[in-house]
Amino acid sequence: MSTLPDRPNAALLVIDVQNGVMKSAHDRDGVVGNIVALVARARAAGVPVVWVQHESEQLVKGQDPWRFAPELDPRPDEPLIAKRYGDAFEDTALDAVLAERGVGRLIVAGAQTDACIRSTLHGGFTRGYDVTLAADAHTTEDLSQWGAPLPGQVIAHTNLYWTYQRAPGRTAAVAKAGEVAFGQG
């Protein structure tokens, strides 16, 4: 159980599934399809969907690379968190938005696995949230020319190590998008 008192609810965080980020993402179409299905399941379960959108020199607000992938359909009543750092909690209103909704458990999907996904997983966990990573709903680009492992290996390693993440009073989990449990605890 989360270490956050009186916050029994879950929320789905969809992180940086933007045109510029997803342009050369590993298994882009498969991952986006899994995210679309995950969003539909969350909405059907009455679980808040929180959209996270990165802004930078490469992702300039209002320009096409900054926009969400066209398959996604953020609704006007769903929170949108603009961020400038890898961790979606850092210098944003994310924690306040989640607190308003009584959220103590996060389901995380999006991009990039080795940057904003990892940062937000750890950011939520250290802030007291239970955090589930959607195993087949996150991706990254190929950075192997700079010494990184291939994208499939980065994704597999993140799924593996998050499975074994532990801390007092919190849980970390990994589940395929179709198997994510949206209920309490």
Residue pairs with C-beta under 8 A, 6 or more apart in sequence:
1 104
1 130
1 169
1 170
1 171
1 185
2 104
2 105
2 128
2 129
2 130
2 169
2 170
3 128
3 168
3 169
3 170
4 99
4 104
4 127
4 128
4 129
6 102
7 98
7 99
7 102
7 103
7 104
8 102
8 104
8 105
8 184
8 185
9 47
9 48
9 101
9 102
9 103
9 104
9 105
9 184
10 47
10 103
10 105
10 106
10 107
10 182
10 183
10 184
11 47
11 48
11 49
11 50
11 98
11 101
11 103
11 105
11 106
11 107
12 38
12 39
12 42
12 47
12 48
12 49
12 50
12 106
12 107
12 109
12 182
13 50
13 52
13 88
13 106
13 107
13 108
13 109
13 110
13 120
14 35
14 39
14 49
14 50
14 51
14 52
14 72
14 109
14 110
15 52
15 88
15 108
15 109
15 110
15 111
15 116
15 117
15 120
16 52
16 53
16 54
16 110
16 111
16 112
16 116
17 32
17 35
17 68
17 69
17 72
17 109
17 110
17 111
18 53
18 54
18 59
18 65
18 66
18 67
18 68
18 69
18 111
19 64
19 65
19 66
19 67
19 68
19 69
19 70
20 58
20 59
20 64
20 65
20 66
21 54
21 59
21 65
21 111
21 112
22 28
22 32
22 69
22 111
22 139
23 65
24 141
24 142
25 31
25 111
25 112
25 139
25 140
25 141
25 151
26 139
26 140
26 141
26 142
26 151
26 152
26 155
27 139
27 151
28 139
30 136
31 111
31 136
31 137
31 138
31 139
32 69
32 71
32 72
33 71
34 109
34 134
34 136
34 137
34 177
34 178
35 72
35 109
35 110
35 134
35 137
35 177
36 71
36 72
37 177
37 178
38 107
38 109
38 134
38 137
38 177
38 180
39 49
39 72
39 73
41 177
41 178
41 180
41 182
42 48
42 49
42 107
42 182
43 49
45 182
45 183
47 107
47 182
48 78
48 79
48 101
48 103
49 74
49 75
49 78
50 78
50 79
50 80
50 81
50 94
50 97
50 98
51 68
51 74
51 78
51 79
51 80
51 81
52 80
52 81
52 83
52 88
52 94
52 110
52 116
52 120
53 66
53 68
53 80
53 81
53 82
53 83
54 66
54 83
54 84
54 116
55 61
55 66
55 82
55 83
55 84
56 84
58 65
59 65
59 66
60 66
61 82
68 74
74 80
79 97
81 88
81 92
81 93
81 94
81 97
82 92
83 90
83 91
83 92
83 94
83 116
84 91
85 91
85 119
86 115
86 116
86 118
86 119
86 120
87 116
87 119
87 120
87 122
87 123
88 94
88 116
88 119
88 120
88 123
89 95
89 120
89 123
89 124
89 127
90 119
90 123
95 127
98 106
98 129
103 129
104 128
104 129
104 130
105 129
105 130
105 131
105 132
105 184
105 185
106 124
106 129
106 130
106 131
106 132
107 132
107 134
107 180
107 182
108 117
108 120
108 121
108 124
108 131
108 132
108 133
108 134
108 138
109 134
109 137
109 138
109 177
110 116
110 117
110 137
110 138
111 117
111 138
111 139
111 140
112 139
112 140
112 141
113 138
113 139
113 140
113 151
113 154
113 155
113 158
114 140
114 143
114 148
114 154
114 158
115 140
117 133
117 138
117 140
117 158
118 158
121 131
121 133
121 162
121 165
121 172
124 131
125 131
125 165
125 167
125 170
125 172
126 167
128 169
128 170
129 170
130 170
130 171
130 172
130 173
130 185
131 162
131 170
131 171
131 172
131 173
132 172
132 173
132 174
132 175
132 180
133 158
133 159
133 162
133 172
133 173
133 174
133 175
134 175
134 176
134 177
134 180
135 159
135 174
135 175
135 176
135 177
136 176
136 177
137 177
138 155
138 158
139 151
139 155
140 151
140 154
140 155
141 151
142 150
142 151
143 151
144 150
148 154
149 157
159 174
162 172
162 173
162 174
163 172
163 173
163 174
164 172
165 172
166 172
175 181
